């Protein structure tokens, strides 16, 4: 059975992870990356697991060129982010 301190430790880790993503999202917003929190979280996870950050950025750029978001979709996403 888990110790009583196991749950608070997990809560502290989750809160810290949320704070990190919030800070990274603010930075990403300032840099106009157009990544939402979920996408940013996936990128962080990939990098933590050994993905090359520059290669990941190249893949994201390529996907955005290959599958552009229509202006109506972009406006909806932009409004939802605010």
URDAVEN-V493140 format. One record per pair of residues at least 4 apart in sequence whose ideal C-beta (glycine too) atoms are under 6 Angstrom apart, sorted by the first residue. I is the first residue (numbers start at 1). J is the second residue. Records with the same first field share a line. If there is no record, write none. Layout:
I = J + J
This chain:
2 = 6
5 = 9
21 = 25 + 37 + 41
24 = 40
25 = 37 + 40
28 = 33 + 35 + 40
35 = 39 + 40
46 = 51 + 56
47 = 51 + 53
51 = 56
63 = 67
69 = 73 + 74
